[in-house]
Amino acid sequence: MAPRNLYRWLKWRFFQWDIGNEPVHMIRPNLANIPQCALPDGYQLRPYQAGDEHHWREIHLKADTLNLFPPEMFAQQFGNDTAVLQARQFYLINPQDEVVGTASAWWDDEVWGKVHWVAIVPEEQGRGLAKPLLTAVLNTLQNLGHKKAKLETGSGRLPAVNLYLSYGFEPDVKSDYDAFVWRVVKFQLRNGR
């Protein structure tokens, strides 16, 4: 095998490792020029309503097989301030009036907004819903005065990582291990994994 081909083969073999679903952090250094994307016909986006805790959990149980969602998790993540939830949490409604997705425009401080707990049920994925949902979250963060945005996702969620990159998010690398995970993720994105 020629050295060039050997290098390609070794590189390909090396990055076939399954690193699982390691946490990856991303930042958007500003909230200028947010891509605007409208929902497909028949879909609606609405804010949190009383009782949506059940919808939030059901959506995540269907969409996210990598995490556990005990009944108390909603309150642990979001508290119970209805006004805050109505201002910062969204639900996608399909043409059959079913709640099929959710995302939150959360925060850690006044500067950093947080794209938090984004999920769409599997049977509605691939219908152009994630972009308008992310647009709504980022617009809300901007309207609430945040200057930057951050998020955490997993290395096993390549479509989500690709979406966030297309919306101006960048890898937030804080360690050598983060750098390694991002090298694997970028390789997998380039090679269609």
Backbone as CSV, one residue per row, in Angstrom:
resi,resn,N_x,N_y,N_z,CA_x,CA_y,CA_z,C_x,C_y,C_z
1,MET,0.851,-1.177,0.000,0.000,0.000,0.000,0.899,1.244,0.000
2,ALA,0.660,2.173,-0.903,1.456,3.394,-0.974,1.266,4.217,0.300
3,PRO,2.280,4.994,0.698,2.180,5.769,1.945,0.941,6.665,1.998
4,ARG,0.590,7.294,0.898,-0.577,8.187,0.899,-1.853,7.389,1.176
5,ASN,-1.979,6.233,0.509,-3.156,5.395,0.740,-3.153,4.803,2.133
6,LEU,-1.967,4.448,2.637,-1.861,3.934,3.997,-2.320,4.993,4.996
7,TYR,-1.919,6.240,4.787,-2.324,7.332,5.664,-3.853,7.481,5.657
8,ARG,-4.433,7.468,4.478,-5.906,7.580,4.388,-6.588,6.416,5.097
9,TRP,-6.053,5.207,4.881,-6.651,4.036,5.526,-6.553,4.145,7.039
10,LEU,-5.364,4.522,7.558,-5.194,4.667,9.004,-6.104,5.760,9.559
11,LYS,-6.186,6.863,8.833,-7.061,7.953,9.269,-8.510,7.471,9.294
12,TRP,-8.927,6.785,8.276,-10.307,6.273,8.228,-10.561,5.301,9.374
13,ARG,-9.617,4.362,9.600,-9.771,3.377,10.684,-9.813,4.057,12.042
14,PHE,-8.930,5.026,12.239,-8.859,5.705,13.526,-10.186,6.369,13.868
15,PHE,-10.796,7.013,12.893,-12.027,7.750,13.157,-13.276,6.893,13.024
16,GLN,-13.116,5.594,12.909,-14.282,4.724,12.971,-14.668,4.442,14.415
17,TRP,-13.857,4.916,15.352,-14.186,4.732,16.761,-15.566,5.264,17.042
18,ASP,-16.283,4.538,17.824,-17.575,5.033,18.284,-17.329,5.689,19.632
19,ILE,-17.309,7.003,19.647,-17.060,7.705,20.900,-18.354,7.902,21.688
20,GLY,-19.423,7.300,21.184,-20.690,7.392,21.904,-21.322,8.755,21.745
21,ASN,-21.887,9.232,22.811,-22.569,10.521,22.796,-21.939,11.428,23.847
22,GLU,-20.714,11.810,23.573,-19.996,12.678,24.498,-20.583,14.093,24.459
23,PRO,-20.601,14.784,25.589,-21.096,16.172,25.580,-20.223,17.059,24.693
24,VAL,-20.863,17.877,23.894,-20.167,18.904,23.125,-20.855,20.233,23.403
25,HIS,-20.041,21.243,23.641,-20.542,22.576,23.936,-20.302,23.468,22.736
26,MET,-21.256,24.357,22.490,-21.161,25.263,21.360,-21.565,26.656,21.822
27,ILE,-20.989,27.660,21.168,-21.337,29.042,21.467,-21.635,29.791,20.173
28,ARG,-22.467,30.791,20.302,-22.696,31.746,19.221,-22.256,33.083,19.788
29,PRO,-21.149,33.657,19.286,-20.544,34.813,19.937,-21.388,36.087,19.918
30,ASN,-22.427,36.106,19.114,-23.350,37.243,19.121,-24.690,36.768,18.565
31,LEU,-25.696,37.587,18.730,-27.031,37.233,18.232,-27.442,38.109,17.050
32,ALA,-26.460,38.611,16.319,-26.735,39.353,15.095,-26.953,38.367,13.953
33,ASN,-27.719,38.784,12.974,-27.911,38.009,11.742,-28.385,36.583,11.996
34,ILE,-29.400,36.445,12.802,-29.990,35.133,13.058,-30.708,34.687,11.786
35,PRO,-30.411,33.507,11.264,-31.162,33.029,10.093,-32.655,32.943,10.423
36,GLN,-33.474,33.437,9.523,-34.919,33.411,9.727,-35.526,32.297,8.881
37,CYS,-36.307,31.458,9.523,-36.900,30.312,8.844,-38.328,30.133,9.348
38,ALA,-39.271,30.083,8.441,-40.684,29.949,8.809,-41.072,28.477,8.921
39,LEU,-42.108,28.228,9.711,-42.644,26.870,9.847,-43.312,26.422,8.557
40,PRO,-43.292,25.128,8.270,-44.059,24.620,7.125,-45.559,24.876,7.328
41,ASP,-46.295,24.886,6.247,-47.741,25.100,6.306,-48.401,24.098,7.244
42,GLY,-49.331,24.594,8.052,-50.109,23.741,8.944,-49.515,23.583,10.334
43,TYR,-48.245,23.952,10.504,-47.598,23.851,11.814,-47.675,25.188,12.529
44,GLN,-47.705,25.119,13.846,-47.756,26.326,14.664,-46.737,26.215,15.788
45,LEU,-46.351,27.355,16.294,-45.478,27.431,17.454,-46.214,28.233,18.516
46,ARG,-46.279,27.693,19.720,-46.955,28.418,20.801,-46.092,28.388,22.054
47,PRO,-46.324,29.345,22.957,-45.573,29.344,24.206,-46.121,28.304,25.183
48,TYR,-45.367,28.089,26.230,-45.768,27.197,27.326,-47.184,27.521,27.800
49,GLN,-47.933,26.474,28.103,-49.248,26.578,28.744,-49.254,25.630,29.940
50,ALA,-50.091,25.933,30.908,-50.215,25.060,32.076,-50.466,23.622,31.602
51,GLY,-49.759,22.692,32.182,-49.894,21.288,31.816,-48.903,20.804,30.785
52,ASP,-48.109,21.710,30.209,-47.138,21.313,29.188,-45.990,20.488,29.752
53,GLU,-45.870,20.427,31.057,-44.845,19.572,31.651,-44.987,18.143,31.136
54,HIS,-46.227,17.695,31.016,-46.500,16.341,30.489,-46.048,16.243,29.032
55,HIS,-46.392,17.250,28.207,-45.983,17.226,26.798,-44.466,17.228,26.682
56,TRP,-43.797,18.065,27.480,-42.339,18.158,27.430,-41.720,16.790,27.673
57,ARG,-42.185,16.108,28.712,-41.630,14.795,29.054,-41.920,13.764,27.959
58,GLU,-43.146,13.739,27.452,-43.509,12.770,26.403,-42.679,12.978,25.136
59,ILE,-42.479,14.227,24.751,-41.658,14.520,23.568,-40.246,13.992,23.770
60,HIS,-39.661,14.278,24.914,-38.281,13.858,25.171,-38.150,12.341,25.311
61,LEU,-39.141,11.703,25.902,-39.092,10.237,25.997,-39.078,9.595,24.619
62,LYS,-39.834,10.174,23.677,-39.872,9.634,22.318,-38.618,9.992,21.514
63,ALA,-38.152,11.231,21.675,-37.089,11.744,20.809,-35.682,11.457,21.313
64,ASP,-35.528,11.222,22.594,-34.195,11.139,23.180,-34.029,9.836,23.946
65,THR,-33.443,8.851,23.298,-33.243,7.550,23.943,-31.930,7.503,24.724
66,LEU,-31.185,8.598,24.720,-29.888,8.621,25.384,-29.959,9.167,26.808
67,ASN,-31.089,9.732,27.190,-31.247,10.299,28.523,-32.481,9.725,29.197
68,LEU,-32.524,9.866,30.503,-33.698,9.478,31.283,-34.498,10.738,31.616
69,PHE,-35.803,10.609,31.704,-36.657,11.757,31.967,-37.657,11.425,33.067
70,PRO,-37.194,11.412,34.321,-38.121,11.154,35.419,-39.146,12.284,35.515
71,PRO,-40.304,12.024,36.085,-41.367,13.038,36.144,-40.928,14.371,36.766
72,GLU,-40.005,14.345,37.708,-39.594,15.578,38.382,-38.563,16.393,37.596
73,MET,-38.113,15.882,36.463,-37.042,16.547,35.731,-37.447,17.927,35.204
74,PHE,-38.677,18.080,34.753,-39.116,19.371,34.233,-38.945,20.457,35.296
75,ALA,-39.444,20.215,36.485,-39.333,21.199,37.570,-37.876,21.444,37.939
76,GLN,-37.053,20.409,37.907,-35.635,20.573,38.221,-34.933,21.452,37.186
77,GLN,-35.306,21.318,35.933,-34.662,22.084,34.865,-35.196,23.507,34.735
78,PHE,-36.509,23.678,34.965,-37.152,24.940,34.621,-37.839,25.661,35.784
79,GLY,-37.985,25.008,36.915,-38.728,25.639,38.002,-40.217,25.629,37.707
80,ASN,-40.943,26.541,38.348,-42.401,26.559,38.145,-42.958,27.968,37.991
81,ASP,-42.129,28.913,37.567,-42.585,30.279,37.323,-43.259,30.333,35.950
82,THR,-44.580,30.381,35.966,-45.365,30.326,34.721,-45.013,31.464,33.774
83,ALA,-44.805,32.657,34.296,-44.483,33.800,33.435,-43.149,33.589,32.708
84,VAL,-42.162,33.066,33.402,-40.863,32.792,32.776,-41.024,31.712,31.719
85,LEU,-41.741,30.650,32.053,-41.951,29.569,31.082,-42.684,30.070,29.843
86,GLN,-43.695,30.912,30.018,-44.438,31.439,28.865,-43.572,32.322,27.979
87,ALA,-42.601,32.992,28.577,-41.726,33.871,27.795,-40.601,33.112,27.104
88,ARG,-40.250,31.919,27.607,-39.012,31.286,27.165,-39.147,29.861,26.625
89,GLN,-40.317,29.270,26.692,-40.444,27.871,26.263,-41.489,27.756,25.156
90,PHE,-41.140,26.984,24.115,-41.989,26.854,22.933,-42.399,25.413,22.689
91,TYR,-43.560,25.273,22.059,-44.070,23.961,21.673,-44.521,24.010,20.227
92,LEU,-44.120,22.993,19.467,-44.532,22.836,18.069,-45.828,22.038,18.014
93,ILE,-46.777,22.526,17.238,-48.068,21.865,17.064,-48.202,21.482,15.598
94,ASN,-48.529,20.209,15.342,-48.658,19.758,13.949,-50.075,20.041,13.422
95,PRO,-50.329,19.793,12.134,-51.647,20.080,11.568,-52.788,19.301,12.231
96,GLN,-52.484,18.207,12.925,-53.518,17.434,13.636,-53.702,17.935,15.074
97,ASP,-53.107,19.084,15.385,-53.204,19.725,16.703,-52.517,18.923,17.803
98,GLU,-51.467,18.166,17.436,-50.686,17.396,18.403,-49.400,18.159,18.736
99,VAL,-48.986,18.112,19.977,-47.733,18.736,20.402,-46.599,17.781,20.022
100,VAL,-45.695,18.239,19.140,-44.692,17.337,18.564,-43.249,17.793,18.765
101,GLY,-43.044,18.940,19.371,-41.679,19.416,19.571,-41.632,20.490,20.628
102,THR,-40.442,20.740,21.117,-40.252,21.763,22.146,-38.809,22.252,22.148
103,ALA,-38.619,23.467,22.618,-37.287,24.038,22.855,-37.465,25.218,23.792
104,SER,-36.398,25.528,24.505,-36.458,26.632,25.460,-35.337,27.631,25.200
105,ALA,-35.671,28.905,25.385,-34.725,30.016,25.304,-34.330,30.355,26.735
106,TRP,-33.484,29.539,27.313,-33.161,29.634,28.739,-31.976,30.560,28.940
107,TRP,-31.437,30.630,30.132,-30.334,31.537,30.410,-29.547,31.098,31.635
108,ASP,-28.292,31.540,31.661,-27.454,31.406,32.843,-27.209,32.778,33.466
109,ASP,-27.145,33.802,32.619,-26.967,35.169,33.102,-27.525,36.114,32.046
110,GLU,-27.370,37.421,32.271,-27.955,38.410,31.358,-27.296,38.406,29.988
111,VAL,-26.016,38.062,29.925,-25.293,38.078,28.653,-25.554,36.801,27.857
112,TRP,-25.407,35.649,28.509,-25.483,34.363,27.815,-26.891,33.782,27.875
113,GLY,-27.527,33.680,26.708,-28.750,32.903,26.587,-28.378,31.464,26.285
114,LYS,-29.345,30.583,26.465,-29.058,29.148,26.323,-30.147,28.473,25.490
115,VAL,-29.750,27.819,24.427,-30.653,26.967,23.657,-30.744,25.675,24.462
116,HIS,-31.935,25.374,24.965,-32.047,24.357,26.009,-33.127,23.329,25.680
117,TRP,-32.768,22.052,25.765,-33.684,20.918,25.635,-34.546,21.001,24.369
118,VAL,-33.881,20.959,23.229,-34.562,20.947,21.924,-34.909,19.507,21.574
119,ALA,-36.155,19.265,21.195,-36.556,17.906,20.796,-37.777,17.956,19.893
120,ILE,-37.786,17.059,18.922,-38.933,16.859,18.023,-39.171,15.354,17.957
121,VAL,-40.421,14.939,18.082,-40.717,13.505,18.075,-40.250,12.896,16.749
122,PRO,-39.782,11.641,16.766,-39.189,11.031,15.564,-40.093,11.070,14.327
123,GLU,-41.379,10.842,14.493,-42.253,10.797,13.317,-42.432,12.161,12.646
124,GLU,-42.001,13.250,13.293,-42.086,14.589,12.702,-40.718,15.116,12.272
125,GLN,-39.654,14.384,12.550,-38.316,14.829,12.162,-38.166,14.743,10.645
126,GLY,-37.326,15.597,10.111,-37.094,15.617,8.664,-38.137,16.392,7.890
127,ARG,-38.958,17.178,8.580,-40.022,17.955,7.919,-39.762,19.453,7.954
128,GLY,-38.534,19.832,8.229,-38.198,21.258,8.233,-38.680,21.989,9.468
129,LEU,-38.706,21.332,10.611,-39.215,21.947,11.841,-38.115,22.466,12.755
130,ALA,-36.941,21.892,12.714,-35.876,22.275,13.639,-35.386,23.702,13.387
131,LYS,-35.231,24.082,12.124,-34.754,25.433,11.828,-35.706,26.505,12.345
132,PRO,-37.012,26.429,12.067,-37.886,27.474,12.612,-37.946,27.463,14.139
133,LEU,-37.823,26.292,14.741,-37.818,26.212,16.202,-36.567,26.906,16.752
134,LEU,-35.407,26.649,16.148,-34.174,27.307,16.573,-34.235,28.811,16.301
135,THR,-34.810,29.210,15.179,-34.987,30.633,14.889,-35.787,31.307,15.995
136,ALA,-36.891,30.693,16.418,-37.734,31.277,17.471,-36.971,31.408,18.787
137,VAL,-36.197,30.390,19.132,-35.427,30.427,20.381,-34.392,31.545,20.331
138,LEU,-33.630,31.633,19.243,-32.595,32.662,19.148,-33.201,34.060,19.094
139,ASN,-34.301,34.236,18.363,-34.975,35.541,18.338,-35.433,35.933,19.741
140,THR,-35.945,34.971,20.487,-36.405,35.244,21.850,-35.241,35.643,22.743
141,LEU,-34.136,34.917,22.651,-32.967,35.286,23.446,-32.529,36.718,23.135
142,GLN,-32.505,37.057,21.861,-32.126,38.410,21.454,-33.127,39.431,21.998
143,ASN,-34.420,39.158,21.852,-35.453,40.092,22.326,-35.433,40.266,23.839
144,LEU,-34.973,39.250,24.555,-34.892,39.342,26.013,-33.588,39.988,26.481
145,GLY,-32.761,40.430,25.539,-31.570,41.194,25.877,-30.273,40.419,25.980
146,HIS,-30.292,39.138,25.706,-29.046,38.373,25.733,-28.175,38.781,24.551
147,LYS,-26.882,38.732,24.745,-25.924,39.147,23.708,-25.287,37.971,22.994
148,LYS,-25.241,36.812,23.649,-24.584,35.628,23.113,-25.459,34.420,23.434
149,ALA,-25.157,33.301,22.777,-25.912,32.075,23.059,-24.961,30.898,23.193
150,LYS,-25.390,29.919,23.986,-24.624,28.689,24.135,-25.576,27.519,24.202
151,LEU,-25.007,26.341,24.053,-25.817,25.131,24.143,-24.914,23.952,24.418
152,GLU,-25.530,22.884,24.849,-24.843,21.600,24.980,-25.654,20.564,24.230
153,THR,-24.965,19.763,23.437,-25.600,18.649,22.757,-24.661,17.451,22.895
154,GLY,-24.855,16.443,22.071,-24.011,15.260,22.156,-23.329,14.972,20.839
155,SER,-22.164,14.369,20.917,-21.403,14.035,19.714,-22.138,13.026,18.839
156,GLY,-23.075,12.290,19.407,-23.863,11.332,18.640,-25.050,11.951,17.924
157,ARG,-25.250,13.229,18.098,-26.382,13.937,17.487,-25.891,14.796,16.316
158,LEU,-25.352,14.124,15.311,-24.738,14.835,14.194,-25.689,15.766,13.450
159,PRO,-26.946,15.379,13.186,-27.836,16.334,12.526,-28.039,17.621,13.346
160,ALA,-28.118,17.489,14.662,-28.276,18.668,15.517,-27.009,19.528,15.476
161,VAL,-25.850,18.889,15.578,-24.588,19.631,15.525,-24.493,20.378,14.202
162,ASN,-24.829,19.725,13.109,-24.790,20.350,11.788,-25.738,21.544,11.718
163,LEU,-26.939,21.404,12.282,-27.896,22.515,12.313,-27.306,23.694,13.081
164,TYR,-26.762,23.431,14.257,-26.215,24.516,15.071,-25.050,25.201,14.368
165,LEU,-24.190,24.433,13.704,-23.101,25.037,12.939,-23.656,25.946,11.837
166,SER,-24.721,25.510,11.173,-25.311,26.321,10.094,-25.965,27.596,10.629
167,TYR,-26.245,27.649,11.921,-26.828,28.829,12.556,-25.781,29.695,13.258
168,GLY,-24.520,29.482,12.950,-23.474,30.350,13.464,-22.873,29.944,14.792
169,PHE,-23.227,28.762,15.299,-22.594,28.279,16.527,-21.218,27.720,16.192
170,GLU,-20.321,27.809,17.163,-18.956,27.330,17.008,-18.642,26.365,18.148
171,PRO,-17.702,25.459,17.922,-17.273,24.596,19.032,-16.714,25.423,20.186
172,ASP,-17.052,25.037,21.398,-16.514,25.662,22.601,-15.570,24.641,23.240
173,VAL,-14.300,24.757,22.890,-13.292,23.771,23.284,-12.543,24.286,24.513
174,LYS,-12.636,23.527,25.604,-11.985,23.946,26.846,-10.943,22.955,27.356
175,SER,-10.757,21.848,26.655,-9.778,20.858,27.100,-9.271,20.071,25.892
176,ASP,-8.215,19.317,26.113,-7.695,18.457,25.048,-8.733,17.411,24.643
177,TYR,-9.478,16.910,25.623,-10.489,15.914,25.292,-11.601,16.533,24.442
178,ASP,-12.033,17.772,24.778,-13.013,18.476,23.935,-12.497,18.580,22.504
179,ALA,-11.224,18.929,22.359,-10.636,19.063,21.022,-10.669,17.735,20.280
180,PHE,-10.360,16.647,20.977,-10.409,15.315,20.358,-11.827,14.983,19.899
181,VAL,-12.815,15.200,20.781,-14.213,14.900,20.423,-14.625,15.717,19.211
182,TRP,-14.264,17.000,19.182,-14.628,17.837,18.039,-13.939,17.375,16.748
183,ARG,-12.701,16.900,16.840,-12.046,16.369,15.632,-12.827,15.181,15.081
184,VAL,-13.267,14.300,15.959,-14.052,13.143,15.527,-15.380,13.602,14.923
185,VAL,-16.065,14.520,15.600,-17.359,15.013,15.102,-17.200,15.651,13.727
186,LYS,-16.213,16.498,13.567,-16.010,17.163,12.271,-15.674,16.153,11.182
187,PHE,-14.860,15.159,11.503,-14.553,14.116,10.535,-15.833,13.385,10.125
188,GLN,-16.651,13.030,11.108,-17.892,12.318,10.818,-18.845,13.173,9.983
189,LEU,-18.925,14.461,10.266,-19.771,15.344,9.460,-19.283,15.427,8.024
190,ARG,-17.968,15.542,7.852,-17.398,15.627,6.494,-17.612,14.343,5.711
191,ASN,-17.654,13.212,6.405,-17.713,11.917,5.740,-19.087,11.266,5.808
192,GLY,-20.098,12.061,6.116,-21.478,11.587,6.031,-21.888,10.529,7.025
193,ARG,-21.328,10.528,8.210,-21.715,9.541,9.218,-22.902,10.012,9.991
